[in-house]
Amino acid sequence: MLTPKQQAVLDYVESSHARHGLFPTLREIQAHFGFASPFAATRHLQALEKKGALTRHPGKARAFTLASPREPKPSLLRIPVFGVIPAGLPAANSQELEPDETVAVSAADLGLPTRSRLFGLRVHGDSMTGANIIEDDIVFLTPGEPRAGQIVAALLDGESTLKRFLHHAGRPFLRAENPRYPDLLPAEELLIQGIMVGLLRRGHGS
């Protein structure tokens, strides 16, 4: 196992090669880490070689062979999760509330940039079982204008609900994914709080 400093040196060697196509010299490693002399850089490289992280080629500057490339660490999104979305609260203001919890999810798994604005909503009820969304799932949502067919969290006549967003005769309405529930047509205003982009399920044996 590498020490934190050895890991930092290895990361620097790898990133320098990725950026410039060249491995760093001893003096470049010394300058980057503020070592007192190039010998300190040599000692760290010797330790990395002994542990199998790289191979040096004596007599050649910038000459290393790295061990098999490491898998890149996934970029994680820290997403606040709320038990319910309070009536009247757009998702854009959800950071003003204290979340029930915060979960970390890979941005790549959601197919989203690491700077995406997201919030989570815990599902209550069985109105979306046809879309494989069940009680106690956490759905991840992002603010935006939905397209017909997308699943949204919406404020409908003062109450928040998770449904599929559709249009009929130029008017938006919401549809459950369970035949026991009727379509919902806004009597006054339909406010989209977020568009569903992912789901987390816990403790259902899957």
C-alpha positions as YAML, in Angstrom:
chain: A
units: angstrom
residues:
- id: 1
  name: MET
  ca: [0.00, 0.00, 0.00]
- id: 2
  name: LEU
  ca: [1.26, 3.46, -0.85]
- id: 3
  name: THR
  ca: [1.73, 6.22, 1.70]
- id: 4
  name: PRO
  ca: [-0.21, 9.44, 1.06]
- id: 5
  name: LYS
  ca: [2.95, 11.18, -0.17]
- id: 6
  name: GLN
  ca: [3.87, 8.26, -2.45]
- id: 7
  name: GLN
  ca: [0.34, 8.30, -3.87]
- id: 8
  name: ALA
  ca: [0.63, 12.05, -4.47]
- id: 9
  name: VAL
  ca: [3.92, 11.60, -6.32]
- id: 10
  name: LEU
  ca: [2.46, 8.80, -8.44]
- id: 11
  name: ASP
  ca: [-0.61, 10.92, -9.24]
- id: 12
  name: TYR
  ca: [1.67, 13.79, -10.29]
- id: 13
  name: VAL
  ca: [3.76, 11.52, -12.53]
- id: 14
  name: GLU
  ca: [0.61, 10.14, -14.18]
- id: 15
  name: SER
  ca: [-1.10, 13.51, -14.60]
- id: 16
  name: SER
  ca: [2.04, 15.13, -16.04]
- id: 17
  name: HIS
  ca: [2.28, 12.37, -18.62]
- id: 18
  name: ALA
  ca: [-1.43, 12.68, -19.44]
- id: 19
  name: ARG
  ca: [-1.19, 16.46, -19.90]
- id: 20
  name: HIS
  ca: [2.16, 16.83, -21.66]
- id: 21
  name: GLY
  ca: [2.97, 13.40, -23.07]
- id: 22
  name: LEU
  ca: [6.16, 13.40, -20.97]
- id: 23
  name: PHE
  ca: [7.04, 12.16, -17.52]
- id: 24
  name: PRO
  ca: [8.42, 14.80, -15.12]
- id: 25
  name: THR
  ca: [12.13, 15.12, -14.33]
- id: 26
  name: LEU
  ca: [13.47, 14.76, -10.79]
- id: 27
  name: ARG
  ca: [13.81, 18.54, -10.51]
- id: 28
  name: GLU
  ca: [10.22, 19.03, -11.68]
- id: 29
  name: ILE
  ca: [9.02, 16.60, -9.01]
- id: 30
  name: GLN
  ca: [11.21, 18.40, -6.45]
- id: 31
  name: ALA
  ca: [9.80, 21.80, -7.40]
- id: 32
  name: HIS
  ca: [6.19, 20.59, -7.46]
- id: 33
  name: PHE
  ca: [6.35, 19.13, -3.93]
- id: 34
  name: GLY
  ca: [8.86, 21.59, -2.45]
- id: 35
  name: PHE
  ca: [11.42, 18.90, -1.66]
- id: 36
  name: ALA
  ca: [14.79, 20.16, -0.38]
- id: 37
  name: SER
  ca: [16.69, 18.31, -3.12]
- id: 38
  name: PRO
  ca: [16.16, 16.04, -6.13]
- id: 39
  name: PHE
  ca: [17.31, 13.15, -3.93]
- id: 40
  name: ALA
  ca: [14.01, 13.30, -2.03]
- id: 41
  name: ALA
  ca: [12.18, 12.81, -5.34]
- id: 42
  name: THR
  ca: [14.50, 9.89, -6.11]
- id: 43
  name: ARG
  ca: [13.67, 8.22, -2.80]
- id: 44
  name: HIS
  ca: [9.93, 8.44, -3.48]
- id: 45
  name: LEU
  ca: [10.38, 7.01, -6.98]
- id: 46
  name: GLN
  ca: [12.48, 4.18, -5.57]
- id: 47
  name: ALA
  ca: [9.73, 3.40, -3.07]
- id: 48
  name: LEU
  ca: [7.12, 3.43, -5.84]
- id: 49
  name: GLU
  ca: [9.26, 1.09, -7.91]
- id: 50
  name: LYS
  ca: [9.75, -1.26, -4.96]
- id: 51
  name: LYS
  ca: [5.97, -1.40, -4.49]
- id: 52
  name: GLY
  ca: [5.38, -2.13, -8.18]
- id: 53
  name: ALA
  ca: [3.66, 1.14, -9.04]
- id: 54
  name: LEU
  ca: [6.19, 2.05, -11.72]
- id: 55
  name: THR
  ca: [9.51, 1.01, -13.26]
- id: 56
  name: ARG
  ca: [12.37, 3.46, -13.77]
- id: 57
  name: HIS
  ca: [14.89, 3.22, -16.60]
- id: 58
  name: PRO
  ca: [18.32, 4.29, -15.28]
- id: 59
  name: GLY
  ca: [20.35, 6.67, -17.39]
- id: 60
  name: LYS
  ca: [17.32, 8.06, -19.20]
- id: 61
  name: ALA
  ca: [15.55, 11.24, -18.21]
- id: 62
  name: ARG
  ca: [11.77, 11.13, -17.97]
- id: 63
  name: ALA
  ca: [11.86, 7.37, -18.48]
- id: 64
  name: PHE
  ca: [9.25, 5.42, -16.54]
- id: 65
  name: THR
  ca: [6.92, 2.53, -17.18]
- id: 66
  name: LEU
  ca: [3.74, 2.73, -15.16]
- id: 67
  name: ALA
  ca: [1.91, -0.28, -13.81]
- id: 68
  name: SER
  ca: [-1.42, -1.06, -15.46]
- id: 69
  name: PRO
  ca: [-3.54, 2.10, -15.53]
- id: 70
  name: ARG
  ca: [-5.82, 2.56, -12.58]
- id: 71
  name: GLU
  ca: [-9.52, 2.95, -13.07]
- id: 72
  name: PRO
  ca: [-10.43, 6.64, -12.81]
- id: 73
  name: LYS
  ca: [-12.34, 7.57, -9.70]
- id: 74
  name: PRO
  ca: [-15.94, 8.40, -10.54]
- id: 75
  name: SER
  ca: [-17.07, 11.99, -10.09]
- id: 76
  name: LEU
  ca: [-19.68, 11.96, -7.36]
- id: 77
  name: LEU
  ca: [-22.70, 14.18, -6.99]
- id: 78
  name: ARG
  ca: [-23.85, 14.87, -3.45]
- id: 79
  name: ILE
  ca: [-27.63, 15.07, -3.73]
- id: 80
  name: PRO
  ca: [-29.95, 16.37, -0.97]
- id: 81
  name: VAL
  ca: [-32.97, 14.13, -0.43]
- id: 82
  name: PHE
  ca: [-36.29, 15.37, 0.93]
- id: 83
  name: GLY
  ca: [-39.15, 13.30, 2.32]
- id: 84
  name: VAL
  ca: [-41.64, 15.48, 0.50]
- id: 85
  name: ILE
  ca: [-41.51, 18.62, -1.60]
- id: 86
  name: PRO
  ca: [-43.46, 21.27, 0.34]
- id: 87
  name: ALA
  ca: [-46.34, 22.84, -1.56]
- id: 88
  name: GLY
  ca: [-45.31, 26.06, -3.27]
- id: 89
  name: LEU
  ca: [-41.58, 25.28, -3.28]
- id: 90
  name: PRO
  ca: [-39.87, 25.20, -6.68]
- id: 91
  name: ALA
  ca: [-36.88, 22.86, -6.89]
- id: 92
  name: ALA
  ca: [-34.60, 25.85, -7.52]
- id: 93
  name: ASN
  ca: [-35.11, 26.90, -3.90]
- id: 94
  name: SER
  ca: [-34.79, 23.45, -2.34]
- id: 95
  name: GLN
  ca: [-31.32, 24.25, -0.97]
- id: 96
  name: GLU
  ca: [-33.03, 26.56, 1.54]
- id: 97
  name: LEU
  ca: [-34.51, 23.52, 3.29]
- id: 98
  name: GLU
  ca: [-32.72, 21.05, 5.50]
- id: 99
  name: PRO
  ca: [-32.65, 17.71, 3.62]
- id: 100
  name: ASP
  ca: [-33.58, 14.46, 5.32]
- id: 101
  name: GLU
  ca: [-30.28, 13.03, 4.08]
- id: 102
  name: THR
  ca: [-27.63, 13.45, 1.41]
- id: 103
  name: VAL
  ca: [-26.61, 10.65, -0.95]
- id: 104
  name: ALA
  ca: [-23.53, 10.40, -3.17]
- id: 105
  name: VAL
  ca: [-24.14, 9.13, -6.71]
- id: 106
  name: SER
  ca: [-21.80, 8.83, -9.69]
- id: 107
  name: ALA
  ca: [-22.46, 11.57, -12.23]
- id: 108
  name: ALA
  ca: [-21.58, 9.11, -15.00]
- id: 109
  name: ASP
  ca: [-24.26, 6.67, -13.80]
- id: 110
  name: LEU
  ca: [-26.85, 9.43, -14.25]
- id: 111
  name: GLY
  ca: [-25.33, 10.62, -17.52]
- id: 112
  name: LEU
  ca: [-24.99, 14.14, -16.15]
- id: 113
  name: PRO
  ca: [-22.21, 16.71, -15.75]
- id: 114
  name: THR
  ca: [-20.62, 16.91, -12.29]
- id: 115
  name: ARG
  ca: [-22.00, 20.45, -11.80]
- id: 116
  name: SER
  ca: [-25.62, 19.44, -12.30]
- id: 117
  name: ARG
  ca: [-28.21, 20.85, -9.89]
- id: 118
  name: LEU
  ca: [-30.12, 17.91, -8.47]
- id: 119
  name: PHE
  ca: [-32.38, 17.06, -5.58]
- id: 120
  name: GLY
  ca: [-33.91, 13.79, -4.42]
- id: 121
  name: LEU
  ca: [-37.49, 12.99, -3.48]
- id: 122
  name: ARG
  ca: [-38.59, 9.95, -1.51]
- id: 123
  name: VAL
  ca: [-41.52, 8.24, -3.21]
- id: 124
  name: HIS
  ca: [-44.78, 7.72, -1.34]
- id: 125
  name: GLY
  ca: [-47.58, 5.57, -2.73]
- id: 126
  name: ASP
  ca: [-47.99, 3.23, -5.68]
- id: 127
  name: SER
  ca: [-49.13, 5.54, -8.48]
- id: 128
  name: MET
  ca: [-45.93, 5.01, -10.53]
- id: 129
  name: THR
  ca: [-45.44, 1.26, -10.23]
- id: 130
  name: GLY
  ca: [-45.90, 0.83, -13.98]
- id: 131
  name: ALA
  ca: [-42.69, 2.81, -14.45]
- id: 132
  name: ASN
  ca: [-40.94, 0.58, -11.88]
- id: 133
  name: ILE
  ca: [-41.02, 3.34, -9.25]
- id: 134
  name: ILE
  ca: [-42.17, 1.99, -5.90]
- id: 135
  name: GLU
  ca: [-42.68, 3.03, -2.29]
- id: 136
  name: ASP
  ca: [-39.52, 4.40, -0.60]
- id: 137
  name: ASP
  ca: [-37.52, 4.71, -3.82]
- id: 138
  name: ILE
  ca: [-35.50, 7.91, -4.08]
- id: 139
  name: VAL
  ca: [-35.92, 9.66, -7.42]
- id: 140
  name: PHE
  ca: [-33.37, 12.22, -8.58]
- id: 141
  name: LEU
  ca: [-34.66, 15.31, -10.32]
- id: 142
  name: THR
  ca: [-33.21, 18.37, -12.00]
- id: 143
  name: PRO
  ca: [-34.92, 21.70, -12.77]
- id: 144
  name: GLY
  ca: [-35.93, 22.31, -16.37]
- id: 145
  name: GLU
  ca: [-38.67, 22.41, -18.97]
- id: 146
  name: PRO
  ca: [-39.98, 18.86, -19.49]
- id: 147
  name: ARG
  ca: [-40.75, 17.19, -22.78]
- id: 148
  name: ALA
  ca: [-43.92, 15.19, -23.23]
- id: 149
  name: GLY
  ca: [-43.43, 11.70, -21.82]
- id: 150
  name: GLN
  ca: [-40.90, 12.61, -19.14]
- id: 151
  name: ILE
  ca: [-41.56, 11.87, -15.46]
- id: 152
  name: VAL
  ca: [-41.70, 15.01, -13.34]
- id: 153
  name: ALA
  ca: [-42.30, 16.26, -9.85]
- id: 154
  name: ALA
  ca: [-45.01, 18.88, -10.27]
- id: 155
  name: LEU
  ca: [-46.97, 21.27, -8.13]
- id: 156
  name: LEU
  ca: [-50.57, 20.70, -9.13]
- id: 157
  name: ASP
  ca: [-53.15, 23.06, -7.65]
- id: 158
  name: GLY
  ca: [-51.05, 23.49, -4.51]
- id: 159
  name: GLU
  ca: [-49.96, 19.87, -4.00]
- id: 160
  name: SER
  ca: [-46.78, 18.12, -5.12]
- id: 161
  name: THR
  ca: [-46.89, 14.86, -7.07]
- id: 162
  name: LEU
  ca: [-44.67, 12.58, -9.17]
- id: 163
  name: LYS
  ca: [-46.27, 11.72, -12.51]
- id: 164
  name: ARG
  ca: [-45.66, 11.47, -16.26]
- id: 165
  name: PHE
  ca: [-45.95, 14.81, -18.08]
- id: 166
  name: LEU
  ca: [-48.15, 14.76, -21.21]
- id: 167
  name: HIS
  ca: [-50.09, 17.09, -23.51]
- id: 168
  name: HIS
  ca: [-53.59, 16.84, -24.97]
- id: 169
  name: ALA
  ca: [-55.17, 19.47, -27.22]
- id: 170
  name: GLY
  ca: [-52.43, 21.88, -26.28]
- id: 171
  name: ARG
  ca: [-52.98, 21.49, -22.53]
- id: 172
  name: PRO
  ca: [-50.53, 19.80, -20.16]
- id: 173
  name: PHE
  ca: [-51.70, 17.07, -17.83]
- id: 174
  name: LEU
  ca: [-50.19, 14.42, -15.56]
- id: 175
  name: ARG
  ca: [-50.66, 10.67, -15.83]
- id: 176
  name: ALA
  ca: [-49.97, 7.98, -13.25]
- id: 177
  name: GLU
  ca: [-48.32, 4.70, -14.19]
- id: 178
  name: ASN
  ca: [-51.04, 2.73, -12.43]
- id: 179
  name: PRO
  ca: [-54.54, 2.27, -13.95]
- id: 180
  name: ARG
  ca: [-56.13, 2.76, -10.53]
- id: 181
  name: TYR
  ca: [-55.32, 6.47, -10.67]
- id: 182
  name: PRO
  ca: [-57.01, 8.99, -12.99]
- id: 183
  name: ASP
  ca: [-55.23, 11.58, -15.11]
- id: 184
  name: LEU
  ca: [-54.67, 14.89, -13.39]
- id: 185
  name: LEU
  ca: [-55.55, 18.10, -15.22]
- id: 186
  name: PRO
  ca: [-54.51, 21.35, -13.58]
- id: 187
  name: ALA
  ca: [-57.49, 23.52, -12.73]
- id: 188
  name: GLU
  ca: [-55.29, 26.60, -12.46]
- id: 189
  name: GLU
  ca: [-51.52, 26.27, -12.62]
- id: 190
  name: LEU
  ca: [-49.05, 23.43, -13.15]
- id: 191
  name: LEU
  ca: [-45.56, 24.16, -11.83]
- id: 192
  name: ILE
  ca: [-42.81, 21.70, -12.78]
- id: 193
  name: GLN
  ca: [-40.45, 21.31, -9.83]
- id: 194
  name: GLY
  ca: [-38.05, 18.85, -11.46]
- id: 195
  name: ILE
  ca: [-37.51, 16.29, -14.22]
- id: 196
  name: MET
  ca: [-36.59, 12.76, -13.15]
- id: 197
  name: VAL
  ca: [-33.09, 11.70, -14.22]
- id: 198
  name: GLY
  ca: [-32.43, 8.66, -12.03]
- id: 199
  name: LEU
  ca: [-33.53, 6.44, -9.18]
- id: 200
  name: LEU
  ca: [-32.03, 4.83, -6.08]
- id: 201
  name: ARG
  ca: [-33.63, 1.76, -4.50]
- id: 202
  name: ARG
  ca: [-32.70, 0.36, -1.12]
- id: 203
  name: GLY
  ca: [-33.69, -2.74, 0.77]
- id: 204
  name: HIS
  ca: [-36.04, -4.36, -1.74]
- id: 205
  name: GLY
  ca: [-33.85, -7.37, -2.46]
- id: 206
  name: SER
  ca: [-32.63, -5.98, -5.78]
...
